[in-house]
Amino acid sequence: MPNNRTVDTTQAFEQALASSQNLAYVLRLYVAGMTPQSVRAIANVKTLCEDYLHGQYELEVVDLYQQPQLAQGEQIIAAPTLIKKLPLPLRRIIGDMSKTERVLVGLDLRRKE
């Protein structure tokens, strides 16, 4: 008699793997208020995500003026800062994200030449 539990576990694993592949990148962008540099960083990250990740990402924007306690937990020393939490390795990119090639390398979407 086949072991149905093994089949169910395998099937659950495969479903979890498929759903994790749908959301490949987990990003968090820290900004300091709605300064011109913060607004630029938000727009640039959103554009890059839509152009290169095609909806396979989760982007959270954190305003450090509204949630300053989050800066300590993530050791944020400058804003804007983009943190790539997943896929590993964790990466930090500082600035307004206008240097597209630099951001893509930081997100591991392009290789550094």
Biopython code that builds the backbone (N, CA, C, O; Angstrom):
import numpy as np
from Bio.PDB.StructureBuilder import StructureBuilder

atoms = [
    (1, "MET", "N", (0.846, -1.172, 0.000)),
    (1, "MET", "CA", (0.000, 0.000, 0.000)),
    (1, "MET", "C", (0.895, 1.240, 0.000)),
    (1, "MET", "O", (1.789, 1.333, 0.842)),
    (2, "PRO", "N", (0.684, 2.218, -0.935)),
    (2, "PRO", "CA", (1.548, 3.397, -0.999)),
    (2, "PRO", "C", (1.354, 4.287, 0.215)),
    (2, "PRO", "O", (0.284, 4.340, 0.821)),
    (3, "ASN", "N", (2.425, 4.978, 0.541)),
    (3, "ASN", "CA", (2.401, 5.896, 1.690)),
    (3, "ASN", "C", (1.877, 7.249, 1.222)),
    (3, "ASN", "O", (2.621, 8.018, 0.613)),
    (4, "ASN", "N", (0.608, 7.552, 1.495)),
    (4, "ASN", "CA", (-0.020, 8.799, 1.049)),
    (4, "ASN", "C", (0.579, 10.023, 1.738)),
    (4, "ASN", "O", (0.572, 11.123, 1.185)),
    (5, "ARG", "N", (1.087, 9.823, 2.927)),
    (5, "ARG", "CA", (1.670, 10.954, 3.664)),
    (5, "ARG", "C", (2.889, 11.513, 2.931)),
    (5, "ARG", "O", (3.068, 12.730, 2.871)),
    (6, "THR", "N", (3.714, 10.651, 2.383)),
    (6, "THR", "CA", (4.884, 11.073, 1.633)),
    (6, "THR", "C", (4.467, 11.861, 0.395)),
    (6, "THR", "O", (5.069, 12.889, 0.084)),
    (7, "VAL", "N", (3.470, 11.401, -0.294)),
    (7, "VAL", "CA", (2.976, 12.088, -1.478)),
    (7, "VAL", "C", (2.437, 13.470, -1.099)),
    (7, "VAL", "O", (2.716, 14.451, -1.788)),
    (8, "ASP", "N", (1.666, 13.554, -0.007)),
    (8, "ASP", "CA", (1.107, 14.832, 0.431)),
    (8, "ASP", "C", (2.208, 15.810, 0.818)),
    (8, "ASP", "O", (2.113, 16.995, 0.498)),
    (9, "THR", "N", (3.246, 15.342, 1.497)),
    (9, "THR", "CA", (4.356, 16.193, 1.894)),
    (9, "THR", "C", (5.103, 16.711, 0.672)),
    (9, "THR", "O", (5.449, 17.890, 0.605)),
    (10, "THR", "N", (5.348, 15.847, -0.279)),
    (10, "THR", "CA", (6.021, 16.251, -1.507)),
    (10, "THR", "C", (5.193, 17.270, -2.265)),
    (10, "THR", "O", (5.716, 18.269, -2.760)),
    (11, "GLN", "N", (3.912, 17.015, -2.351)),
    (11, "GLN", "CA", (3.021, 17.936, -3.049)),
    (11, "GLN", "C", (2.981, 19.296, -2.348)),
    (11, "GLN", "O", (2.979, 20.331, -3.015)),
    (12, "ALA", "N", (2.950, 19.308, -1.019)),
    (12, "ALA", "CA", (2.937, 20.561, -0.259)),
    (12, "ALA", "C", (4.237, 21.331, -0.486)),
    (12, "ALA", "O", (4.224, 22.551, -0.645)),
    (13, "PHE", "N", (5.363, 20.607, -0.499)),
    (13, "PHE", "CA", (6.650, 21.237, -0.753)),
    (13, "PHE", "C", (6.693, 21.872, -2.138)),
    (13, "PHE", "O", (7.150, 23.004, -2.297)),
    (14, "GLU", "N", (6.217, 21.137, -3.132)),
    (14, "GLU", "CA", (6.220, 21.653, -4.500)),
    (14, "GLU", "C", (5.322, 22.879, -4.631)),
    (14, "GLU", "O", (5.663, 23.812, -5.358)),
    (15, "GLN", "N", (4.187, 22.895, -3.945)),
    (15, "GLN", "CA", (3.297, 24.067, -3.973)),
    (15, "GLN", "C", (3.957, 25.263, -3.299)),
    (15, "GLN", "O", (3.862, 26.385, -3.795)),
    (16, "ALA", "N", (4.623, 25.030, -2.175)),
    (16, "ALA", "CA", (5.315, 26.113, -1.475)),
    (16, "ALA", "C", (6.441, 26.676, -2.327)),
    (16, "ALA", "O", (6.645, 27.888, -2.375)),
    (17, "LEU", "N", (7.168, 25.795, -2.997)),
    (17, "LEU", "CA", (8.254, 26.221, -3.868)),
    (17, "LEU", "C", (7.724, 27.048, -5.029)),
    (17, "LEU", "O", (8.307, 28.076, -5.371)),
    (18, "ALA", "N", (6.645, 26.622, -5.629)),
    (18, "ALA", "CA", (6.047, 27.356, -6.748)),
    (18, "ALA", "C", (5.564, 28.726, -6.305)),
    (18, "ALA", "O", (5.753, 29.702, -7.031)),
    (19, "SER", "N", (4.948, 28.826, -5.138)),
    (19, "SER", "CA", (4.466, 30.131, -4.679)),
    (19, "SER", "C", (5.617, 31.040, -4.304)),
    (19, "SER", "O", (5.506, 32.255, -4.470)),
    (20, "SER", "N", (6.736, 30.494, -3.798)),
    (20, "SER", "CA", (7.880, 31.337, -3.462)),
    (20, "SER", "C", (8.556, 31.862, -4.727)),
    (20, "SER", "O", (9.151, 32.939, -4.708)),
    (21, "GLN", "N", (8.469, 31.108, -5.826)),
    (21, "GLN", "CA", (9.061, 31.570, -7.073)),
    (21, "GLN", "C", (8.246, 32.698, -7.682)),
    (21, "GLN", "O", (8.784, 33.498, -8.447)),
    (22, "ASN", "N", (6.960, 32.779, -7.362)),
    (22, "ASN", "CA", (6.129, 33.874, -7.856)),
    (22, "ASN", "C", (6.529, 35.197, -7.222)),
    (22, "ASN", "O", (6.364, 36.249, -7.840)),
    (23, "LEU", "N", (7.047, 35.167, -6.007)),
    (23, "LEU", "CA", (7.453, 36.364, -5.298)),
    (23, "LEU", "C", (8.924, 36.216, -4.952)),
    (23, "LEU", "O", (9.270, 35.900, -3.813)),
    (24, "ALA", "N", (9.788, 36.444, -5.926)),
    (24, "ALA", "CA", (11.205, 36.136, -5.782)),
    (24, "ALA", "C", (11.976, 37.157, -4.959)),
    (24, "ALA", "O", (12.919, 36.785, -4.260)),
    (25, "TYR", "N", (11.605, 38.436, -5.018)),
    (25, "TYR", "CA", (12.364, 39.484, -4.351)),
    (25, "TYR", "C", (11.543, 40.141, -3.255)),
    (25, "TYR", "O", (10.381, 40.492, -3.456)),
    (26, "VAL", "N", (12.166, 40.302, -2.093)),
    (26, "VAL", "CA", (11.561, 41.042, -0.991)),
    (26, "VAL", "C", (12.484, 42.229, -0.734)),
    (26, "VAL", "O", (13.636, 42.062, -0.333)),
    (27, "LEU", "N", (11.957, 43.431, -0.972)),
    (27, "LEU", "CA", (12.737, 44.664, -0.886)),
    (27, "LEU", "C", (12.109, 45.609, 0.121)),
    (27, "LEU", "O", (10.889, 45.650, 0.282)),
    (28, "ARG", "N", (12.964, 46.372, 0.799)),
    (28, "ARG", "CA", (12.479, 47.404, 1.706)),
    (28, "ARG", "C", (13.288, 48.672, 1.433)),
    (28, "ARG", "O", (14.518, 48.668, 1.490)),
    (29, "LEU", "N", (12.574, 49.750, 1.137)),
    (29, "LEU", "CA", (13.203, 51.035, 0.842)),
    (29, "LEU", "C", (12.958, 51.981, 2.004)),
    (29, "LEU", "O", (11.811, 52.279, 2.339)),
    (30, "TYR", "N", (14.032, 52.449, 2.616)),
    (30, "TYR", "CA", (13.946, 53.405, 3.718)),
    (30, "TYR", "C", (14.173, 54.806, 3.167)),
    (30, "TYR", "O", (15.170, 55.068, 2.494)),
    (31, "VAL", "N", (13.231, 55.705, 3.462)),
    (31, "VAL", "CA", (13.335, 57.096, 3.033)),
    (31, "VAL", "C", (13.151, 58.003, 4.248)),
    (31, "VAL", "O", (12.652, 57.569, 5.286)),
    (32, "ALA", "N", (13.556, 59.252, 4.110)),
    (32, "ALA", "CA", (13.419, 60.236, 5.187)),
    (32, "ALA", "C", (12.454, 61.318, 4.735)),
    (32, "ALA", "O", (12.868, 62.338, 4.185)),
    (33, "GLY", "N", (11.165, 61.093, 4.968)),
    (33, "GLY", "CA", (10.162, 62.075, 4.574)),
    (33, "GLY", "C", (9.962, 62.069, 3.068)),
    (33, "GLY", "O", (10.390, 61.155, 2.363)),
    (34, "MET", "N", (9.300, 63.113, 2.599)),
    (34, "MET", "CA", (9.023, 63.222, 1.162)),
    (34, "MET", "C", (9.926, 64.273, 0.516)),
    (34, "MET", "O", (9.458, 65.148, -0.212)),
    (35, "THR", "N", (11.215, 64.174, 0.792)),
    (35, "THR", "CA", (12.190, 65.064, 0.178)),
    (35, "THR", "C", (12.300, 64.717, -1.311)),
    (35, "THR", "O", (11.895, 63.631, -1.724)),
    (36, "PRO", "N", (12.842, 65.629, -2.114)),
    (36, "PRO", "CA", (13.020, 65.311, -3.544)),
    (36, "PRO", "C", (13.834, 64.027, -3.768)),
    (36, "PRO", "O", (13.529, 63.248, -4.670)),
    (37, "GLN", "N", (14.865, 63.812, -2.946)),
    (37, "GLN", "CA", (15.676, 62.601, -3.100)),
    (37, "GLN", "C", (14.862, 61.352, -2.755)),
    (37, "GLN", "O", (15.001, 60.325, -3.420)),
    (38, "SER", "N", (14.026, 61.423, -1.740)),
    (38, "SER", "CA", (13.176, 60.284, -1.368)),
    (38, "SER", "C", (12.160, 59.976, -2.464)),
    (38, "SER", "O", (11.958, 58.815, -2.820)),
    (39, "VAL", "N", (11.528, 61.006, -2.992)),
    (39, "VAL", "CA", (10.532, 60.826, -4.051)),
    (39, "VAL", "C", (11.184, 60.204, -5.284)),
    (39, "VAL", "O", (10.611, 59.316, -5.915)),
    (40, "ARG", "N", (12.391, 60.677, -5.623)),
    (40, "ARG", "CA", (13.138, 60.132, -6.768)),
    (40, "ARG", "C", (13.472, 58.655, -6.534)),
    (40, "ARG", "O", (13.329, 57.828, -7.434)),
    (41, "ALA", "N", (13.919, 58.334, -5.309)),
    (41, "ALA", "CA", (14.289, 56.953, -4.998)),
    (41, "ALA", "C", (13.079, 56.029, -5.118)),
    (41, "ALA", "O", (13.188, 54.938, -5.678)),
    (42, "ILE", "N", (11.938, 56.452, -4.602)),
    (42, "ILE", "CA", (10.724, 55.635, -4.690)),
    (42, "ILE", "C", (10.354, 55.391, -6.151)),
    (42, "ILE", "O", (10.082, 54.258, -6.548)),
    (43, "ALA", "N", (10.346, 56.456, -6.944)),
    (43, "ALA", "CA", (9.981, 56.329, -8.363)),
    (43, "ALA", "C", (10.977, 55.440, -9.105)),
    (43, "ALA", "O", (10.578, 54.597, -9.909)),
    (44, "ASN", "N", (12.274, 55.623, -8.838)),
    (44, "ASN", "CA", (13.295, 54.827, -9.526)),
    (44, "ASN", "C", (13.198, 53.346, -9.169)),
    (44, "ASN", "O", (13.317, 52.491, -10.047)),
    (45, "VAL", "N", (12.983, 53.034, -7.891)),
    (45, "VAL", "CA", (12.885, 51.631, -7.483)),
    (45, "VAL", "C", (11.642, 50.988, -8.085)),
    (45, "VAL", "O", (11.700, 49.858, -8.570)),
    (46, "LYS", "N", (10.527, 51.695, -8.059)),
    (46, "LYS", "CA", (9.299, 51.141, -8.644)),
    (46, "LYS", "C", (9.481, 50.865, -10.130)),
    (46, "LYS", "O", (9.051, 49.823, -10.627)),
    (47, "THR", "N", (10.111, 51.784, -10.836)),
    (47, "THR", "CA", (10.351, 51.593, -12.271)),
    (47, "THR", "C", (11.262, 50.399, -12.523)),
    (47, "THR", "O", (10.981, 49.569, -13.387)),
    (48, "LEU", "N", (12.363, 50.312, -11.760)),
    (48, "LEU", "CA", (13.286, 49.183, -11.924)),
    (48, "LEU", "C", (12.592, 47.851, -11.632)),
    (48, "LEU", "O", (12.780, 46.874, -12.357)),
    (49, "CYS", "N", (11.802, 47.821, -10.585)),
    (49, "CYS", "CA", (11.103, 46.585, -10.225)),
    (49, "CYS", "C", (10.138, 46.153, -11.322)),
    (49, "CYS", "O", (10.086, 44.976, -11.680)),
    (50, "GLU", "N", (9.382, 47.094, -11.847)),
    (50, "GLU", "CA", (8.429, 46.748, -12.905)),
    (50, "GLU", "C", (9.145, 46.346, -14.193)),
    (50, "GLU", "O", (8.698, 45.437, -14.893)),
    (51, "ASP", "N", (10.247, 47.014, -14.505)),
    (51, "ASP", "CA", (10.975, 46.714, -15.740)),
    (51, "ASP", "C", (11.738, 45.401, -15.681)),
    (51, "ASP", "O", (11.804, 44.681, -16.677)),
    (52, "TYR", "N", (12.323, 45.073, -14.516)),
    (52, "TYR", "CA", (13.230, 43.927, -14.445)),
    (52, "TYR", "C", (12.711, 42.751, -13.631)),
    (52, "TYR", "O", (13.196, 41.633, -13.805)),
    (53, "LEU", "N", (11.748, 42.963, -12.756)),
    (53, "LEU", "CA", (11.247, 41.871, -11.918)),
    (53, "LEU", "C", (9.834, 41.441, -12.290)),
    (53, "LEU", "O", (9.335, 40.436, -11.785)),
    (54, "HIS", "N", (9.194, 42.191, -13.163)),
    (54, "HIS", "CA", (7.894, 41.819, -13.739)),
    (54, "HIS", "C", (6.888, 41.308, -12.708)),
    (54, "HIS", "O", (6.286, 40.252, -12.904)),
    (55, "GLY", "N", (6.703, 42.039, -11.627)),
    (55, "GLY", "CA", (5.712, 41.669, -10.625)),
    (55, "GLY", "C", (6.142, 40.578, -9.671)),
    (55, "GLY", "O", (5.343, 40.158, -8.834)),
    (56, "GLN", "N", (7.369, 40.103, -9.762)),
    (56, "GLN", "CA", (7.853, 39.049, -8.868)),
    (56, "GLN", "C", (8.622, 39.656, -7.700)),
    (56, "GLN", "O", (9.745, 39.255, -7.392)),
    (57, "TYR", "N", (7.991, 40.627, -7.065)),
    (57, "TYR", "CA", (8.655, 41.304, -5.954)),
    (57, "TYR", "C", (7.615, 41.852, -4.980)),
    (57, "TYR", "O", (6.442, 42.034, -5.302)),
    (58, "GLU", "N", (8.112, 42.101, -3.775)),
    (58, "GLU", "CA", (7.333, 42.786, -2.753)),
    (58, "GLU", "C", (8.185, 43.973, -2.318)),
    (58, "GLU", "O", (9.322, 43.795, -1.880)),
    (59, "LEU", "N", (7.650, 45.164, -2.434)),
    (59, "LEU", "CA", (8.378, 46.376, -2.071)),
    (59, "LEU", "C", (7.643, 47.074, -0.942)),
    (59, "LEU", "O", (6.461, 47.398, -1.061)),
    (60, "GLU", "N", (8.352, 47.302, 0.153)),
    (60, "GLU", "CA", (7.812, 48.051, 1.278)),
    (60, "GLU", "C", (8.609, 49.345, 1.394)),
    (60, "GLU", "O", (9.840, 49.320, 1.433)),
    (61, "VAL", "N", (7.909, 50.474, 1.448)),
    (61, "VAL", "CA", (8.558, 51.773, 1.623)),
    (61, "VAL", "C", (8.340, 52.201, 3.069)),
    (61, "VAL", "O", (7.204, 52.265, 3.540)),
    (62, "VAL", "N", (9.439, 52.495, 3.774)),
    (62, "VAL", "CA", (9.392, 52.883, 5.180)),
    (62, "VAL", "C", (9.891, 54.310, 5.309)),
    (62, "VAL", "O", (11.021, 54.618, 4.929)),
    (63, "ASP", "N", (9.039, 55.186, 5.849)),
    (63, "ASP", "CA", (9.433, 56.569, 6.125)),
    (63, "ASP", "C", (10.024, 56.607, 7.525)),
    (63, "ASP", "O", (9.323, 56.353, 8.505)),
    (64, "LEU", "N", (11.303, 56.921, 7.623)),
    (64, "LEU", "CA", (11.994, 56.903, 8.899)),
    (64, "LEU", "C", (11.488, 57.985, 9.860)),
    (64, "LEU", "O", (11.679, 57.867, 11.070)),
    (65, "TYR", "N", (10.851, 59.028, 9.342)),
    (65, "TYR", "CA", (10.258, 60.032, 10.224)),
    (65, "TYR", "C", (9.028, 59.472, 10.922)),
    (65, "TYR", "O", (8.733, 59.854, 12.054)),
    (66, "GLN", "N", (8.309, 58.572, 10.261)),
    (66, "GLN", "CA", (7.111, 57.988, 10.846)),
    (66, "GLN", "C", (7.417, 56.733, 11.666)),
    (66, "GLN", "O", (6.699, 56.423, 12.616)),
    (67, "GLN", "N", (8.470, 56.018, 11.305)),
    (67, "GLN", "CA", (8.832, 54.785, 12.005)),
    (67, "GLN", "C", (10.330, 54.748, 12.296)),
    (67, "GLN", "O", (11.040, 53.902, 11.752)),
    (68, "PRO", "N", (10.822, 55.654, 13.146)),
    (68, "PRO", "CA", (12.273, 55.733, 13.393)),
    (68, "PRO", "C", (12.858, 54.486, 14.059)),
    (68, "PRO", "O", (14.049, 54.212, 13.909)),
    (69, "GLN", "N", (12.043, 53.734, 14.785)),
    (69, "GLN", "CA", (12.538, 52.531, 15.463)),
    (69, "GLN", "C", (13.032, 51.479, 14.468)),
    (69, "GLN", "O", (13.883, 50.658, 14.810)),
    (70, "LEU", "N", (12.508, 51.497, 13.247)),
    (70, "LEU", "CA", (12.934, 50.516, 12.242)),
    (70, "LEU", "C", (14.366, 50.768, 11.768)),
    (70, "LEU", "O", (15.034, 49.851, 11.290)),
    (71, "ALA", "N", (14.833, 52.009, 11.899)),
    (71, "ALA", "CA", (16.199, 52.324, 11.473)),
    (71, "ALA", "C", (17.218, 51.599, 12.338)),
    (71, "ALA", "O", (18.248, 51.152, 11.833)),
    (72, "GLN", "N", (16.949, 51.477, 13.625)),
    (72, "GLN", "CA", (17.887, 50.783, 14.507)),
    (72, "GLN", "C", (17.929, 49.294, 14.206)),
    (72, "GLN", "O", (19.003, 48.697, 14.142)),
    (73, "GLY", "N", (16.764, 48.701, 14.024)),
    (73, "GLY", "CA", (16.708, 47.263, 13.769)),
    (73, "GLY", "C", (17.442, 46.861, 12.510)),
    (73, "GLY", "O", (18.025, 45.778, 12.449)),
    (74, "GLU", "N", (17.421, 47.716, 11.506)),
    (74, "GLU", "CA", (18.091, 47.416, 10.228)),
    (74, "GLU", "C", (19.441, 48.118, 10.109)),
    (74, "GLU", "O", (20.118, 47.990, 9.089)),
    (75, "GLN", "N", (19.834, 48.855, 11.141)),
    (75, "GLN", "CA", (21.099, 49.603, 11.147)),
    (75, "GLN", "C", (21.212, 50.542, 9.953)),
    (75, "GLN", "O", (22.212, 50.540, 9.235)),
    (76, "ILE", "N", (20.170, 51.345, 9.752)),
    (76, "ILE", "CA", (20.140, 52.312, 8.662)),
    (76, "ILE", "C", (20.926, 53.548, 9.092)),
    (76, "ILE", "O", (20.627, 54.150, 10.122)),
    (77, "ILE", "N", (21.927, 53.922, 8.305)),
    (77, "ILE", "CA", (22.738, 55.093, 8.642)),
    (77, "ILE", "C", (22.569, 56.220, 7.633)),
    (77, "ILE", "O", (23.029, 57.338, 7.865)),
    (78, "ALA", "N", (21.917, 55.933, 6.521)),
    (78, "ALA", "CA", (21.685, 56.948, 5.488)),
    (78, "ALA", "C", (20.357, 56.632, 4.805)),
    (78, "ALA", "O", (19.912, 55.486, 4.763)),
    (79, "ALA", "N", (19.751, 57.669, 4.280)),
    (79, "ALA", "CA", (18.486, 57.472, 3.547)),
    (79, "ALA", "C", (18.552, 58.284, 2.268)),
    (79, "ALA", "O", (19.101, 59.386, 2.263)),
    (80, "PRO", "N", (18.011, 57.766, 1.199)),
    (80, "PRO", "CA", (17.343, 56.493, 1.011)),
    (80, "PRO", "C", (18.312, 55.313, 1.005)),
    (80, "PRO", "O", (19.441, 55.412, 0.524)),
    (81, "THR", "N", (17.837, 54.196, 1.556)),
    (81, "THR", "CA", (18.562, 52.935, 1.533)),
    (81, "THR", "C", (17.596, 51.841, 1.095)),
    (81, "THR", "O", (16.504, 51.706, 1.646)),
    (82, "LEU", "N", (18.005, 51.069, 0.107)),
    (82, "LEU", "CA", (17.222, 49.927, -0.360)),
    (82, "LEU", "C", (17.880, 48.664, 0.173)),
    (82, "LEU", "O", (19.082, 48.458, 0.002)),
    (83, "ILE", "N", (17.075, 47.813, 0.828)),
    (83, "ILE", "CA", (17.588, 46.543, 1.327)),
    (83, "ILE", "C", (16.905, 45.416, 0.567)),
    (83, "ILE", "O", (15.678, 45.341, 0.499)),
    (84, "LYS", "N", (17.725, 44.546, -0.001)),
    (84, "LYS", "CA", (17.226, 43.330, -0.643)),
    (84, "LYS", "C", (17.303, 42.235, 0.401)),
    (84, "LYS", "O", (18.386, 41.749, 0.725)),
    (85, "LYS", "N", (16.136, 41.842, 0.936)),
    (85, "LYS", "CA", (16.097, 40.815, 1.967)),
    (85, "LYS", "C", (16.134, 39.418, 1.360)),
    (85, "LYS", "O", (16.824, 38.533, 1.865)),
    (86, "LEU", "N", (15.401, 39.227, 0.293)),
    (86, "LEU", "CA", (15.376, 37.950, -0.419)),
    (86, "LEU", "C", (15.432, 38.218, -1.909)),
    (86, "LEU", "O", (14.899, 39.236, -2.350)),
    (87, "PRO", "N", (16.031, 37.382, -2.687)),
    (87, "PRO", "CA", (16.784, 36.208, -2.297)),
    (87, "PRO", "C", (18.102, 36.593, -1.647)),
    (87, "PRO", "O", (18.636, 37.679, -1.872)),
    (88, "LEU", "N", (18.611, 35.678, -0.839)),
    (88, "LEU", "CA", (19.886, 35.927, -0.173)),
    (88, "LEU", "C", (20.998, 35.979, -1.199)),
    (88, "LEU", "O", (20.841, 35.359, -2.250)),
    (89, "PRO", "N", (22.087, 36.652, -0.988)),
    (89, "PRO", "CA", (22.472, 37.349, 0.230)),
    (89, "PRO", "C", (21.794, 38.710, 0.346)),
    (89, "PRO", "O", (21.409, 39.324, -0.649)),
    (90, "LEU", "N", (21.661, 39.160, 1.592)),
    (90, "LEU", "CA", (21.108, 40.472, 1.876)),
    (90, "LEU", "C", (22.035, 41.536, 1.275)),
    (90, "LEU", "O", (23.257, 41.432, 1.377)),
    (91, "ARG", "N", (21.451, 42.544, 0.657)),
    (91, "ARG", "CA", (22.235, 43.641, 0.054)),
    (91, "ARG", "C", (21.652, 44.974, 0.468)),
    (91, "ARG", "O", (20.450, 45.079, 0.714)),
    (92, "ARG", "N", (22.496, 45.999, 0.550)),
    (92, "ARG", "CA", (22.078, 47.372, 0.847)),
    (92, "ARG", "C", (22.586, 48.293, -0.258)),
    (92, "ARG", "O", (23.747, 48.229, -0.664)),
    (93, "ILE", "N", (21.695, 49.141, -0.726)),
    (93, "ILE", "CA", (22.060, 50.109, -1.760)),
    (93, "ILE", "C", (21.625, 51.472, -1.241)),
    (93, "ILE", "O", (20.470, 51.659, -0.859)),
    (94, "ILE", "N", (22.547, 52.417, -1.230)),
    (94, "ILE", "CA", (22.277, 53.751, -0.697)),
    (94, "ILE", "C", (22.254, 54.760, -1.834)),
    (94, "ILE", "O", (23.078, 54.698, -2.746)),
    (95, "GLY", "N", (21.303, 55.693, -1.775)),
    (95, "GLY", "CA", (21.207, 56.757, -2.769)),
    (95, "GLY", "C", (19.813, 56.839, -3.358)),
    (95, "GLY", "O", (18.889, 56.169, -2.895)),
    (96, "ASP", "N", (19.668, 57.666, -4.382)),
    (96, "ASP", "CA", (18.333, 57.866, -4.970)),
    (96, "ASP", "C", (18.003, 56.838, -6.049)),
    (96, "ASP", "O", (16.981, 56.959, -6.725)),
    (97, "MET", "N", (18.845, 55.843, -6.213)),
    (97, "MET", "CA", (18.636, 54.718, -7.127)),
    (97, "MET", "C", (18.592, 55.151, -8.590)),
    (97, "MET", "O", (18.009, 54.461, -9.426)),
    (98, "SER", "N", (19.206, 56.290, -8.899)),
    (98, "SER", "CA", (19.200, 56.789, -10.275)),
    (98, "SER", "C", (20.262, 56.109, -11.150)),
    (98, "SER", "O", (20.177, 56.161, -12.377)),
    (99, "LYS", "N", (21.252, 55.479, -10.530)),
    (99, "LYS", "CA", (22.273, 54.762, -11.294)),
    (99, "LYS", "C", (21.788, 53.328, -11.506)),
    (99, "LYS", "O", (22.099, 52.422, -10.733)),
    (100, "THR", "N", (21.023, 53.156, -12.569)),
    (100, "THR", "CA", (20.327, 51.902, -12.839)),
    (100, "THR", "C", (21.259, 50.701, -12.811)),
    (100, "THR", "O", (20.946, 49.695, -12.174)),
    (101, "GLU", "N", (22.378, 50.785, -13.478)),
    (101, "GLU", "CA", (23.302, 49.650, -13.560)),
    (101, "GLU", "C", (23.792, 49.251, -12.169)),
    (101, "GLU", "O", (23.889, 48.064, -11.859)),
    (102, "ARG", "N", (24.099, 50.236, -11.339)),
    (102, "ARG", "CA", (24.572, 49.972, -9.977)),
    (102, "ARG", "C", (23.497, 49.263, -9.148)),
    (102, "ARG", "O", (23.797, 48.338, -8.394)),
    (103, "VAL", "N", (22.257, 49.698, -9.290)),
    (103, "VAL", "CA", (21.153, 49.085, -8.551)),
    (103, "VAL", "C", (20.928, 47.652, -9.041)),
    (103, "VAL", "O", (20.719, 46.750, -8.230)),
    (104, "LEU", "N", (20.968, 47.439, -10.339)),
    (104, "LEU", "CA", (20.779, 46.097, -10.886)),
    (104, "LEU", "C", (21.862, 45.132, -10.403)),
    (104, "LEU", "O", (21.573, 43.974, -10.100)),
    (105, "VAL", "N", (23.099, 45.605, -10.331)),
    (105, "VAL", "CA", (24.187, 44.782, -9.802)),
    (105, "VAL", "C", (23.933, 44.490, -8.327)),
    (105, "VAL", "O", (24.129, 43.362, -7.874)),
    (106, "GLY", "N", (23.497, 45.500, -7.577)),
    (106, "GLY", "CA", (23.198, 45.321, -6.158)),
    (106, "GLY", "C", (22.070, 44.342, -5.906)),
    (106, "GLY", "O", (22.066, 43.651, -4.888)),
    (107, "LEU", "N", (21.120, 44.274, -6.813)),
    (107, "LEU", "CA", (20.002, 43.339, -6.691)),
    (107, "LEU", "C", (20.327, 41.970, -7.292)),
    (107, "LEU", "O", (19.477, 41.080, -7.311)),
    (108, "ASP", "N", (21.548, 41.807, -7.777)),
    (108, "ASP", "CA", (21.989, 40.573, -8.437)),
    (108, "ASP", "C", (21.207, 40.268, -9.708)),
    (108, "ASP", "O", (20.994, 39.105, -10.051)),
    (109, "LEU", "N", (20.783, 41.312, -10.398)),
    (109, "LEU", "CA", (20.104, 41.134, -11.679)),
    (109, "LEU", "C", (21.073, 41.275, -12.848)),
    (109, "LEU", "O", (20.770, 40.878, -13.973)),
    (110, "ARG", "N", (22.223, 41.835, -12.571)),
    (110, "ARG", "CA", (23.294, 41.955, -13.582)),
    (110, "ARG", "C", (24.619, 41.669, -12.888)),
    (110, "ARG", "O", (24.758, 41.866, -11.681)),
    (111, "ARG", "N", (25.566, 41.213, -13.650)),
    (111, "ARG", "CA", (26.898, 40.963, -13.123)),
    (111, "ARG", "C", (27.747, 42.212, -13.227)),
    (111, "ARG", "O", (27.626, 42.986, -14.176)),
    (112, "LYS", "N", (28.598, 42.395, -12.249)),
    (112, "LYS", "CA", (29.529, 43.519, -12.269)),
    (112, "LYS", "C", (30.610, 43.234, -13.284)),
    (112, "LYS", "O", (31.201, 42.154, -13.289)),
    (113, "GLU", "N", (30.871, 44.210, -14.151)),
    (113, "GLU", "CA", (31.877, 44.006, -15.207)),
    (113, "GLU", "C", (33.206, 44.552, -14.791)),
    (113, "GLU", "O", (34.172, 44.471, -15.550)),
]
sb = StructureBuilder()
sb.init_structure("model")
sb.init_model(0)
sb.init_chain("A")
sb.init_seg("    ")
for serial, (resi, resn, name, xyz) in enumerate(atoms, 1):
    if name == "N":
        sb.init_residue(resn, " ", resi, " ")
    sb.init_atom(name, np.array(xyz, "f"), 0.0, 1.0, " ", f" {name:<3s}", serial, name[0])
structure = sb.get_structure()
